[in-house]
C-alpha cells in the first residue's frame, strides 16, 4: 500500500516515471493534456523506436505542434537545431554514461508547424526540421531479491542469459548488478543481435 498523499504509478513504468517527474516540477499534466487537442499520432513501435503526436495547443492558438519522444540518437537525427549547443558527440558521450549506469534514456524534440504540410507518411515522420530538446535518464533499480535468486539458479547449474532490447552497456551493468557478469568475464559473453 501507499501512504496517503503519495502517488502510485499504474501502466507503463516509463510514462509513469515521466509523469512523476512532471509532478515533482509542480506541473499539472492533466491540465496541460486537457488544453492540447491531439490531431495525429504515431504510437511507439520497437521498429522505429519513437512515438510522435501532433496537437493543437491552447498556448499557440491556430498552430499545430509536433512532439517526438524516443531513442535519443534517432530523435536527434530528425532535428536540424537544438535547445542549447548540443553536438552529436556530446550526446553520444552522455548516452553512454547513462547506459553504463543501466539507465533507460529517452530523447525529446518538437516543431511548431507553420503550415498544413504532411508530418507522417507510411507510419513515419517525414520532417527533418525538429528542434532537439534533450534527454532524460530513468533508473529501473534491480529488486533486492534478484541477485540471490540469480546466484541460487547458477549454483543449481542453471545457465542464465540476458535477452534485452537495451544497449550492450546497459545489459552489462544490469548483469553486473545481479551477479551474472563480473569484470573478469570476457567481452565475448555479451552478444547483440
C-alpha positions as CSV (number, residue, x, y, z in Angstrom):
1,X,0.0,0.0,0.0
2,X,1.0,3.6,-0.4
3,X,0.9,6.3,2.2
4,X,-1.9,8.8,1.9
5,X,-0.9,11.7,-0.3
6,X,1.7,9.7,-2.3
7,X,1.4,8.8,-5.9
8,X,1.5,5.3,-7.3
9,X,2.4,4.6,-11.0
10,X,0.0,2.4,-12.9
11,X,0.5,1.3,-16.5
12,X,3.7,1.9,-18.5
13,X,6.6,2.4,-16.0
14,X,8.5,4.8,-18.3
15,X,5.4,7.0,-18.8
16,X,4.8,6.8,-15.1
17,X,8.3,8.0,-14.3
18,X,7.9,11.0,-16.6
19,X,4.6,11.9,-15.0
20,X,6.1,11.7,-11.6
21,X,8.9,14.0,-12.7
22,X,6.4,16.5,-14.0
23,X,4.5,16.3,-10.7
24,X,7.8,16.9,-8.8
25,X,8.2,20.1,-11.0
26,X,4.8,21.2,-9.8
27,X,3.4,20.8,-13.4
28,X,-0.2,19.7,-13.7
29,X,-0.1,17.2,-16.5
30,X,-3.9,16.7,-16.6
31,X,-4.4,20.5,-17.2
32,X,-1.7,20.5,-19.9
33,X,-3.2,17.5,-21.6
34,X,-6.7,18.9,-21.5
35,X,-5.5,22.1,-23.2
36,X,-4.0,20.1,-26.1
37,X,-6.2,18.6,-28.8
38,X,-4.4,15.6,-30.4
39,X,-4.9,15.7,-34.2
40,X,-2.5,13.0,-35.3
41,X,-0.4,10.4,-33.5
42,X,2.1,7.6,-34.1
43,X,2.2,5.2,-31.2
44,X,5.6,3.8,-30.1
45,X,6.9,0.9,-32.1
46,X,10.1,-1.1,-31.5
47,X,10.9,-0.9,-35.2
48,X,11.0,2.9,-35.5
49,X,11.9,3.5,-31.8
50,X,9.9,6.6,-31.3
51,X,6.4,8.0,-30.8
52,X,5.1,11.3,-32.2
53,X,2.0,13.4,-31.6
54,X,0.6,16.5,-33.3
55,X,-1.5,18.7,-31.2
56,X,-3.4,22.0,-31.4
57,X,-2.2,23.8,-28.3
58,X,-4.0,26.5,-26.3
59,X,-0.5,28.0,-25.8
60,X,-0.3,28.9,-29.6
61,X,-3.8,29.4,-30.9
62,X,-4.2,28.4,-34.6
63,X,-0.9,26.5,-34.6
64,X,-0.1,22.8,-34.5
65,X,2.9,21.4,-32.6
66,X,4.7,18.2,-33.3
67,X,6.1,16.4,-30.3
68,X,8.5,13.5,-30.6
69,X,9.8,11.1,-27.9
70,X,12.1,8.0,-28.4
71,X,15.6,6.6,-28.8
72,X,17.8,9.7,-28.4
73,X,20.0,9.0,-31.4
74,X,17.0,8.6,-33.7
75,X,15.2,11.7,-32.3
76,X,18.5,13.7,-32.8
77,X,18.7,12.5,-36.4
78,X,15.3,14.1,-37.2
79,X,16.4,17.5,-35.8
80,X,18.1,20.5,-37.5
81,X,18.7,22.5,-34.4
82,X,19.0,22.1,-30.6
83,X,18.0,23.9,-27.5
84,X,21.4,24.8,-26.2
85,X,24.6,23.9,-28.0
86,X,24.5,20.1,-28.2
87,X,26.7,18.1,-30.6
88,X,26.2,14.5,-31.6
89,X,29.5,13.7,-29.9
90,X,28.3,15.2,-26.6
91,X,25.0,13.4,-26.9
92,X,26.7,10.0,-27.6
93,X,29.0,10.5,-24.6
94,X,26.2,11.4,-22.3
95,X,24.1,8.4,-23.5
96,X,27.0,6.0,-22.9
97,X,27.5,7.3,-19.4
98,X,23.8,6.8,-18.6
99,X,23.6,3.4,-20.3
100,X,26.7,2.2,-18.4
101,X,24.7,3.0,-15.2
102,X,21.8,0.8,-16.5
103,X,19.6,3.8,-17.1
104,X,16.9,3.9,-19.8
105,X,17.3,7.0,-22.0
106,X,14.7,9.0,-24.0
107,X,15.2,11.9,-26.3
108,X,12.7,14.7,-26.9
109,X,12.1,17.1,-29.8
110,X,9.3,19.4,-31.1
111,X,8.4,21.5,-34.0
112,X,5.9,24.3,-34.3
113,X,4.1,23.6,-37.6
114,X,3.6,26.8,-39.6
115,X,1.7,25.1,-42.4
116,X,-0.6,22.1,-43.1
117,X,2.2,20.1,-44.9
118,X,2.0,16.4,-44.0
119,X,4.0,15.3,-41.0
120,X,3.6,11.5,-41.2
121,X,3.8,9.1,-44.2
122,X,3.7,5.3,-44.1
123,X,3.9,5.3,-40.3
124,X,7.0,7.5,-40.1
125,X,7.9,11.2,-39.6
126,X,8.8,12.8,-42.9
127,X,10.0,16.1,-41.4
128,X,13.7,16.5,-40.5
129,X,13.5,20.0,-39.1
130,X,12.7,19.4,-35.5
131,X,14.2,21.1,-32.5
132,X,16.1,18.8,-30.2
133,X,15.1,19.4,-26.5
134,X,17.3,17.0,-24.7
135,X,17.3,13.6,-23.0
136,X,16.0,12.0,-19.8
137,X,17.6,9.1,-18.0
138,X,15.4,6.8,-16.0
139,X,16.6,4.3,-13.4
140,X,14.9,1.0,-13.1
141,X,16.6,-0.4,-10.0
142,X,17.2,-4.1,-9.6
143,X,14.9,-5.6,-6.9
144,X,16.7,-6.6,-3.7
145,X,15.9,-10.3,-4.1
146,X,17.2,-10.7,-7.7
147,X,21.0,-11.1,-7.1
148,X,20.3,-14.0,-4.6
149,X,17.8,-15.6,-7.0
150,X,20.4,-15.5,-9.8
151,X,23.1,-17.0,-7.5
152,X,20.7,-19.8,-6.4
153,X,20.0,-20.6,-10.1
154,X,23.7,-20.5,-11.0
155,X,24.6,-22.7,-8.0
156,X,22.0,-25.2,-9.2
157,X,23.7,-25.4,-12.6
158,X,21.2,-23.2,-14.5
159,X,22.8,-21.1,-17.2
160,X,21.3,-17.7,-17.3
161,X,21.2,-15.4,-20.3
162,X,20.0,-11.8,-20.6
163,X,17.9,-11.1,-23.7
164,X,17.2,-7.4,-23.9
165,X,16.3,-4.6,-26.3
166,X,18.6,-2.3,-24.3
167,X,22.2,-1.4,-25.3
168,X,25.1,-3.7,-24.5
169,X,26.4,-1.3,-21.9
170,X,23.1,-1.3,-20.1
171,X,22.8,-5.1,-20.3
172,X,26.4,-5.4,-19.0
173,X,25.7,-3.2,-16.0
174,X,22.4,-5.0,-15.1
175,X,24.3,-8.3,-15.4
176,X,26.9,-6.9,-13.0
177,X,24.3,-5.7,-10.5
178,X,22.6,-9.1,-10.4
179,X,25.8,-11.1,-10.2
180,X,25.7,-12.5,-13.7
181,X,28.6,-10.6,-15.1
182,X,32.0,-9.8,-13.5
183,X,34.9,-7.7,-14.6
184,X,36.8,-10.9,-15.2
185,X,34.3,-12.2,-17.8
186,X,35.4,-11.9,-21.3
187,X,33.6,-9.5,-23.7
188,X,32.5,-12.3,-26.0
189,X,30.0,-13.3,-23.3
190,X,28.0,-10.3,-24.3
191,X,26.1,-10.9,-27.6
192,X,23.9,-8.5,-29.5
193,X,21.5,-9.0,-32.4
